[in-house]
Amino acid sequence: MRIRRLRGRLALFLAAALGVAGLTATGRTATAAEDDPVDIRGLKGEYYTQSAPGAFDFHELKATAFDPHLDFDNLE
């Protein structure tokens, strides 16, 4: 009986702590990210399947990969 009461109080305390933490979050990082434009460099690869063998179309996107270490400064 004592463990149930302790478990109930612990659950109530945890829920209250999470509620207070959620209410006090300001979202300042989201506005700071919007103010400063980010210059992303690298190579993005999108990999698709074909709709039929020999058909060179983009049927379904299967994966997207990004390699930040590949950066060509002479491409426009």
Residue pairs with C-beta under 8 A, 6 or more apart in sequence:
40 68
41 68
41 71
42 66
42 67
42 68
42 69
42 70
42 71
43 66
43 67
43 70
43 71
44 64
44 65
44 66
45 64
45 65
45 66
45 67
46 61
46 63
46 64
47 61
47 62
47 63
47 64
47 65
48 58
48 59
48 60
48 61
48 62
49 59
49 60
49 62
50 56
50 57
50 59
51 57
51 59
